[in-house]
Amino acid sequence: MNETPYSSYRPPMQEKPRGQEEFRIAVTDAVCRDRTGFHPALDKILERYLTRMQQLAPEIEKVQEIRRNAAANASALGAAASK
């Protein structure tokens, strides 16, 4: 982590123990997520997203190929122009 922009952050195991207020907030958040069905709803959305991304995979590959070709063409044109 020292080589990243987040070098000031410490792993959770090194953090100081939290106070009662933070603990209360965490418990309240967990209870709220459970009562509202947050995680099942999130799972449903993510499943739909992943399914759609799999459906779009061929089109995404085409776009990536077009970008690779464009970069190669630009490089070739740049090399030819510098001669």
C-alpha positions as a Markdown table, in Angstrom:
| # | Residue | x | y | z |
|---|---|---|---|---|
| 1 | Met | 0.0 | 0.0 | 0.0 |
| 2 | Asn | 2.9 | 2.4 | 0.5 |
| 3 | Glu | 3.4 | 2.7 | -3.2 |
| 4 | Thr | -0.3 | 3.6 | -3.8 |
| 5 | Pro | -2.2 | 6.9 | -3.3 |
| 6 | Tyr | -3.7 | 5.2 | -0.2 |
| 7 | Ser | -0.5 | 4.9 | 1.8 |
| 8 | Ser | -2.0 | 6.7 | 4.8 |
| 9 | Tyr | -4.7 | 4.0 | 5.2 |
| 10 | Arg | -4.1 | 1.1 | 7.5 |
| 11 | Pro | -5.5 | -2.4 | 7.2 |
| 12 | Pro | -8.6 | -3.0 | 9.3 |
| 13 | Met | -6.7 | -5.2 | 11.7 |
| 14 | Gln | -4.5 | -2.3 | 12.6 |
| 15 | Glu | -7.3 | 0.2 | 13.2 |
| 16 | Lys | -8.1 | 1.2 | 16.7 |
| 17 | Pro | -11.1 | -0.4 | 18.3 |
| 18 | Arg | -14.3 | 1.5 | 17.5 |
| 19 | Gly | -16.4 | 3.3 | 20.1 |
| 20 | Gln | -20.0 | 2.5 | 21.1 |
| 21 | Glu | -21.4 | 5.1 | 18.6 |
| 22 | Glu | -19.8 | 3.5 | 15.6 |
| 23 | Phe | -20.9 | 0.0 | 16.8 |
| 24 | Arg | -24.5 | 1.3 | 17.2 |
| 25 | Ile | -24.4 | 2.8 | 13.7 |
| 26 | Ala | -23.1 | -0.5 | 12.2 |
| 27 | Val | -25.8 | -2.6 | 14.0 |
| 28 | Thr | -28.5 | -0.2 | 12.9 |
| 29 | Asp | -27.3 | -0.3 | 9.3 |
| 30 | Ala | -27.1 | -4.1 | 9.3 |
| 31 | Val | -30.7 | -4.4 | 10.8 |
| 32 | Cys | -32.0 | -1.8 | 8.2 |
| 33 | Arg | -30.4 | -3.7 | 5.3 |
| 34 | Asp | -31.9 | -7.0 | 6.6 |
| 35 | Arg | -35.4 | -5.5 | 7.1 |
| 36 | Thr | -35.5 | -3.8 | 3.7 |
| 37 | Gly | -34.2 | -6.7 | 1.8 |
| 38 | Phe | -31.2 | -4.7 | 0.5 |
| 39 | His | -28.9 | -7.6 | -0.3 |
| 40 | Pro | -31.4 | -9.7 | -2.2 |
| 41 | Ala | -32.4 | -6.7 | -4.2 |
| 42 | Leu | -28.8 | -5.9 | -4.9 |
| 43 | Asp | -28.1 | -9.5 | -5.9 |
| 44 | Lys | -31.0 | -9.4 | -8.3 |
| 45 | Ile | -29.8 | -6.2 | -9.9 |
| 46 | Leu | -26.2 | -7.5 | -10.2 |
| 47 | Glu | -27.5 | -10.8 | -11.8 |
| 48 | Arg | -29.4 | -8.8 | -14.4 |
| 49 | Tyr | -26.3 | -6.6 | -15.0 |
| 50 | Leu | -24.0 | -9.6 | -15.4 |
| 51 | Thr | -26.5 | -11.4 | -17.7 |
| 52 | Arg | -26.7 | -8.3 | -19.9 |
| 53 | Met | -22.9 | -7.9 | -20.0 |
| 54 | Gln | -22.6 | -11.5 | -21.2 |
| 55 | Gln | -25.2 | -10.8 | -23.9 |
| 56 | Leu | -23.2 | -7.7 | -25.0 |
| 57 | Ala | -19.8 | -9.5 | -25.0 |
| 58 | Pro | -19.7 | -10.0 | -28.8 |
| 59 | Glu | -20.4 | -6.3 | -29.4 |
| 60 | Ile | -17.9 | -5.3 | -26.7 |
| 61 | Glu | -15.2 | -7.4 | -28.4 |
| 62 | Lys | -16.0 | -5.7 | -31.8 |
| 63 | Val | -15.5 | -2.3 | -30.2 |
| 64 | Gln | -12.2 | -3.4 | -28.6 |
| 65 | Glu | -11.0 | -4.7 | -32.0 |
| 66 | Ile | -12.0 | -1.4 | -33.7 |
| 67 | Arg | -10.0 | 0.5 | -31.0 |
| 68 | Arg | -7.0 | -1.8 | -31.4 |
| 69 | Asn | -7.1 | -1.3 | -35.2 |
| 70 | Ala | -7.5 | 2.5 | -34.8 |
| 71 | Ala | -4.5 | 2.6 | -32.4 |
| 72 | Ala | -2.4 | 0.6 | -34.8 |
| 73 | Asn | -3.4 | 2.8 | -37.7 |
| 74 | Ala | -2.7 | 6.0 | -35.8 |
| 75 | Ser | 0.7 | 4.6 | -34.8 |
| 76 | Ala | 1.5 | 3.7 | -38.4 |
| 77 | Leu | 0.4 | 7.1 | -39.6 |
| 78 | Gly | 2.5 | 8.8 | -37.0 |
| 79 | Ala | 5.5 | 6.8 | -37.9 |
| 80 | Ala | 5.0 | 7.6 | -41.6 |
| 81 | Ala | 4.5 | 11.3 | -41.0 |
| 82 | Ser | 7.7 | 11.6 | -39.0 |
| 83 | Lys | 9.9 | 10.2 | -41.9 |
